[in-house]
Amino acid sequence: MANQKDIWKFNDNEWKIHITSESLKKNLQEKFNLEKSGTIYYENGNFQEETSWDIIVPNNLINKVKKYIKENS
């Protein structure tokens, strides 16, 4: 899921959203064509188990993405 604190301005043209749900991550990437943007986190110290992701979202999509997250969380 993503809370407001998990969404921040990354630079002038982009935002970052921190997500802990793999299904939400996949849905966002497919729906908004964001497959190539993101960072993977392995918080358990095990590099075979992804635990969370940061997805980079352009300014022109941020409101749609936030609405999608709200409706699907």
N, C-alpha and C positions, 0 to 999 in steps of 0.2 A: 504494500500500500504506500501511499505518499501523503504526508501531512504538509501543511503550508510551510513549516520549517524545513521541509525536505525539498523545497523548490526555491531556487535562488538565481539571480542574474549572474551569468557566467562571463559575458563580455557585452559589448555594445549590441550585438545582433543575435545573441543566443542565451538560453537558460539551461540550467541543469536540474534534473529531477532525480532524486534518490528513491529507488524502489526496492522493496524487499520481497515482492511477490513475482515469481518467475512467470506465471501465467499472465499477469498484468503487463509485465515487461514485453513478452512476446506479442500480446495483443496490440500494445502501443506501437511497437516497431513495425508490425504488419500494416495496421490501419493507417498510420501516418508516414510510412516509408522511412523509418528511422533505423533501419537495420545496421547501417554502418557507423552509427554514432553511439558511443557508450564506453563505459569503463566497468570492469568486473571486479568484485571484492571477494576475498576468501578470508573471512573473519575468523574461521575456526582453525586457521593454520594448516589446513588441508587443501592443497591446490587442486584437488579433484572435486571439491564441493563448493560451487558458487553460492554465496550467501546474499548478495545484494548487487545492485547495478546503478550506475548514474547514466542517464540518457540525456544527450544534448538535443535541445529543441530550439529551432529558429523562432525569432520573434513573431513571425506571421502565423505560427501554429500554436503558440503557448496557451491562448485562451481556449482553443478547441481541445487541446490535450488536457488541460486542467478540468474542463467540463467532463470529458470522457472519464478521467480518473474518479471524479466525484460520483458520477453515475454508476460506475462499475466497481467501486470499492465496498 
